[in-house]
Amino acid sequence: MATKIRKTRSEERILAAAAELFYAHGLRGVGIDQVIEASGVAKSTLYVHFRTKEQLVGEYLRRTDDSWMAQLSDAAERAGDDPRDRLVGLFDALTGAFDRHGFFGCPFVSAAVEAETGSEARAVTEEHTRRRQAWLTELSARAGAADAAALAQHIGLLIDGALASGRLLQDRAVVDQAKAAAALLVRAHTGDRAPSGG
């Protein structure tokens, strides 16, 4: 049991160090030796958990997907029971990210740019986008959008655009602007119809 706990702690240290480094410097800008140094584990320990850098990157992105989706969902729920409010309120997750550590952009957009087609990183990135868009489409449908997929696509573009502009400009006002645009989009797509459910 003690060996399993040590193994789990080592894996967590590796992933925490990798996440910080990848987020700040990109996937290509970080080598395995930097992850080893930042995590404080031996090289052999890292390779017990992750045989290749690609495996490490894939697990980092999967965990980032779970974390980011949870942050978006939490921000949406804090906005209230009305799905229309949730579609706008989810942008508070972006403001929260900016306030915590500045904008380094979207790790999935960065990974898509850096990763080779057919790589694990690219596959995880594409799956994240599908997962996010499915959630936004469901929320848009519950908000009463005549074309839920179109509204979800627009909201997704606003999220990606705010993250990209935030990285470029380092100005949290871009999130406020994206949130305001989302409110206009939600109104345009749902009109005066009552939400279809909480």
KAVENDA-V166374 format. One record per run of one state. SS is the DSSP state (helix for helix, strand for strand, loop for the rest). FROM is the first residue (numbers start at 0). LEN is the number of residues. Records with the same first field share a line. If there is no record, write none. Layout:
# KAVENDA-V166374
SS: FROM-LEN, FROM-LEN
This chain:
# KAVENDA-V166374
loop: 0-1, 25-6, 39-3, 49-3, 78-4, 89-2, 101-5, 114-5, 142-5, 169-3, 190-8
helix: 1-24, 31-8, 42-7, 52-26, 82-7, 91-10, 106-8, 119-23, 147-22, 172-18
